[in-house]
Amino acid sequence: MSPDSVTLLDRARPAPAPPPPLDWLTLADAFEVACLVRCTPPPAGDLRRPDLGTYRGGSAEFNREDAARRMRQLLGRLGVPVQHELATGGLRRRYELHRLHVPREHRPTYAALLETGWRQGRRELLSGPVPGASMARRVWRPRLAAAAWRAALLAGGRHVRRHSLGIRLADRDLAAVLVRGAALLEVPAMLRPGAGCFLVSVPNGPHRTRIVDSATLVPATAAC
């Protein structure tokens, strides 16, 4: 083998180009799905492994039907098919478990959308104010904050106290996103570690009302 050949073999391969940024509407949907998935632990038997990324398994489990319906709605808008299974259990206290599965052939698209959506949405929320930011950015950053809180209120662990509304999360990055998102919505939020989780809480009263109202979807009205 010639020295030139050795040099070519030793040369590092260029890193793959990052995916193009998502448009704002697609970003909001993909980011909200990513937040929904991050609110829950991986389902038993999920193919998710650290070397494959958070979303490669293409499945999620929720104990609330409205969380599962919201994820189905968002994936439908993103053009990703999903299968919804309902399992029930318990004796004296019955419970429902909603399992969502993306078909294997659509998982690369699903994973790419969620990975890009999470990375781009997280960057938008955690970055500070940008001088001369466009009108679109000023409008959509609070919408991304509302999407993160909507996902947390639907799928996170509620921790309701007399003086505050809290969300228990195992994902530290998502907890930080919620705190920053609350600030964008002009609501003070506190982050503190719990037993194996992180607790994000907002005070009751007008601050809680503002968070809940921001995260609530307004039903579409019929055209006059």
C-alpha positions in Angstrom: 0.0 0.0 0.0 1.4 3.4 -1.0 1.9 6.2 1.6 -0.7 8.2 -0.3 -3.3 5.4 0.2 -2.5 5.3 4.0 -3.0 9.1 4.2 -6.4 8.8 2.5 -7.5 6.0 4.8 -6.5 7.9 7.9 -8.2 11.1 6.9 -11.3 11.8 9.0 -14.6 11.6 7.3 -16.5 14.9 7.2 -19.4 15.1 9.7 -22.8 14.8 8.1 -24.5 18.1 7.5 -27.1 19.0 10.1 -30.7 18.8 8.9 -32.3 22.0 7.7 -34.3 24.0 10.3 -38.0 23.3 10.5 -40.5 26.0 9.6 -42.3 27.5 12.6 -45.5 25.6 12.3 -43.8 22.2 11.8 -41.4 23.1 14.6 -44.2 23.8 17.1 -45.8 20.4 16.4 -42.6 18.4 16.4 -41.4 20.1 19.6 -44.7 19.4 21.4 -44.5 15.7 20.4 -40.9 15.6 21.7 -42.0 17.1 25.0 -44.9 14.6 25.3 -42.5 11.7 24.8 -39.9 13.2 27.3 -42.7 13.5 30.0 -43.0 9.7 30.2 -40.5 6.8 30.9 -39.7 4.5 28.0 -42.4 1.8 27.6 -41.4 -1.7 28.5 -39.9 -3.4 25.4 -39.2 -0.1 23.7 -36.3 -0.3 21.3 -35.0 3.0 22.7 -31.2 2.8 23.5 -28.7 5.5 24.2 -26.9 4.8 21.0 -30.1 5.1 19.0 -31.4 8.3 20.4 -34.5 9.1 22.5 -37.1 8.7 19.8 -35.8 5.7 17.7 -38.2 3.2 19.4 -41.2 5.0 18.0 -43.4 4.3 20.9 -44.9 6.1 24.0 -47.3 5.2 26.8 -49.7 7.6 28.5 -52.2 7.1 31.4 -54.4 9.8 30.1 -56.4 9.6 26.9 -56.2 13.3 26.1 -52.4 13.1 26.0 -52.6 10.1 23.6 -55.1 12.0 21.5 -53.0 15.1 21.3 -49.9 13.1 20.2 -52.0 11.4 17.5 -53.3 14.7 16.3 -49.8 16.2 16.1 -48.3 13.2 14.3 -51.2 13.3 11.9 -50.4 16.9 11.0 -46.7 15.9 10.6 -47.7 13.1 8.2 -46.5 10.3 10.5 -48.9 7.4 11.0 -49.3 6.0 14.5 -51.2 3.0 16.0 -53.1 3.5 19.2 -53.7 0.6 21.6 -55.7 0.6 24.9 -54.8 -1.7 27.8 -56.7 -1.8 31.1 -55.8 -3.3 34.4 -56.2 -3.2 38.1 -58.7 -4.8 40.4 -60.4 -2.5 42.9 -58.8 0.6 41.2 -59.0 0.2 37.4 -56.6 2.1 35.1 -56.1 2.7 31.4 -52.8 2.7 29.5 -52.7 4.2 26.1 -49.9 2.9 23.9 -48.8 4.6 20.7 -46.6 2.9 18.1 -45.1 4.4 15.0 -44.8 1.7 12.3 -41.2 0.6 11.7 -41.0 2.0 8.2 -41.9 5.5 9.4 -39.7 5.6 12.5 -36.7 7.2 10.8 -38.9 10.1 9.7 -40.5 10.3 13.2 -37.1 10.3 14.9 -35.6 12.9 12.6 -38.6 15.2 13.1 -38.5 14.9 16.9 -34.8 15.2 17.2 -34.7 18.3 15.0 -37.8 19.7 16.7 -36.5 19.2 20.2 -33.0 20.6 19.4 -34.4 23.6 17.6 -37.2 24.4 20.0 -35.0 24.0 23.1 -32.4 26.4 21.5 -35.2 29.0 20.9 -36.5 28.8 24.4 -33.2 28.7 26.3 -31.4 31.4 24.3 -31.7 34.9 25.5 -33.4 37.8 23.8 -32.0 38.4 20.3 -31.5 42.1 19.3 -33.5 42.8 16.2 -35.4 39.5 16.3 -37.9 39.0 13.5 -41.6 39.4 14.2 -42.0 35.6 13.5 -39.5 34.8 16.3 -41.2 37.1 18.8 -44.5 35.5 18.0 -43.5 31.9 18.0 -41.2 31.7 21.0 -44.1 32.1 23.4 -46.0 29.6 21.4 -43.2 27.1 21.8 -43.3 27.8 25.5 -47.0 27.2 25.6 -46.5 23.9 23.7 -44.0 22.7 26.2 -46.3 23.5 29.1 -49.3 21.9 27.3 -47.3 18.6 26.9 -46.3 18.7 30.6 -49.8 19.4 31.9 -51.1 16.5 29.7 -48.4 13.9 30.3 -46.3 15.0 33.3 -46.8 14.0 36.9 -49.1 16.5 38.5 -48.1 17.8 41.9 -50.9 20.0 43.2 -50.6 21.8 46.4 -52.6 24.6 48.1 -50.1 27.2 47.1 -48.8 25.9 43.8 -49.1 23.7 40.7 -46.2 21.4 40.1 -45.1 19.0 37.4 -42.8 16.1 38.2 -40.4 15.2 35.4 -37.5 12.8 35.1 -36.0 14.8 32.2 -33.8 17.6 33.5 -33.6 19.3 30.0 -37.4 19.5 29.8 -37.6 20.9 33.3 -35.2 23.7 32.3 -37.3 24.3 29.2 -40.4 24.7 31.3 -38.8 27.2 33.6 -37.6 29.3 30.7 -40.9 28.9 28.9 -42.8 30.1 32.0 -40.5 33.2 32.0 -41.4 33.9 28.4 -45.1 33.6 29.4 -44.4 36.1 32.2 -44.8 33.6 35.0 -42.3 32.8 37.7 -41.4 29.1 38.0 -39.3 27.3 40.5 -37.2 24.2 39.7 -36.0 21.9 42.5 -34.9 18.3 42.6 -37.2 15.6 44.1 -36.9 11.9 44.8 -35.6 10.7 41.5 -37.2 13.5 39.6 -37.3 17.3 39.1 -40.2 19.4 40.2 -41.2 22.5 38.3 -43.9 24.6 40.1 -45.7 27.9 39.6 -47.7 29.8 42.2 -51.4 29.4 42.4 -53.6 32.4 41.5 -53.0 34.6 38.4 -49.7 32.9 37.6 -51.2 29.4 37.5 -54.2 30.7 35.5 -51.9 32.3 32.9 -49.9 29.1 32.4 -53.1 27.0 32.1 -54.7 29.5 29.8 -51.6 29.7 27.6 -51.5 25.9 27.3 -55.2 25.5 26.6 -56.1 24.9 22.9 -58.8 27.2 21.7 -61.5 25.2 19.8 -61.9 26.2 16.2 -65.0 28.3 15.5 -67.2 27.9 12.5 -66.8 30.5 9.8 -69.6 33.0 9.7 
